[in-house]
């Protein structure tokens, strides 16, 4: 029996490693390679591995130059992105006849600020769950159940960190739009907290969810002139001057 168990363990371990190699290395590598087709697909020689490698070397060299691009007026360090410290400016149409227009890149405060708070709370939950897990009895069917065994907070933190933390060590000038790939994970953190809240009070969870959705919609409309370039009254633009050091219009 011991020999059979060892063989089964070895076979299952090898199969697991092979499936991981397929789905976590080969498939992502193929998808990444094919994503370059719009760039190199119609060039002489077509899409090749050498071109993709050279493109990655070029990107690395660009990002590894200390201070490169930091002289840009709208560059911003990584720690200012979650609080919308400095948006990226693209265009201003000036003012005429009491109207103005401008285009900036930044996040919806209702989404980014709520998401930031949710991220911090989910981080605290992950720590709390780790401590509870250590305190669980080592035996018994109940040891694998309950709030302490919920892996979602840790998974969300890892996913967020994988997108966000690499920018901490990038020495060149960076911009707020580099934070955009991290935003889905702070939204998921907020959704996770709503899920926990629903377990306590379904009514409270619904009210909170609707309130956040309504606030995000209102702020989207309110800031729309600043993200679209549509010409509106200067009074409207002035009313949305919430942040210092922005170039509005």
Secondary structure, DSSP 4 states (H G I P E B T S, - for coil): -HHHHHHHHHHHHHHHHHHHHIIIIIHHHHHHHHTTHHHHTTSTT-S-HHHHHHHHHHHHHHHTSTTTTTTSTT---GGGTTTT-SPEEEEEEEEETTEEEEEEE---HHHHHHHHHHHHHHHHHHHHHHHHHHHS-SSSGGGG-SGGG--HHHHHHHHHHHHHGGGGG--S---GGGGHHHHHHHHHHHHHHHHHHHHH-HHHHHHHHHHHHHHHHHHHHHHHHHHH---EEHHHHHHT--STT----
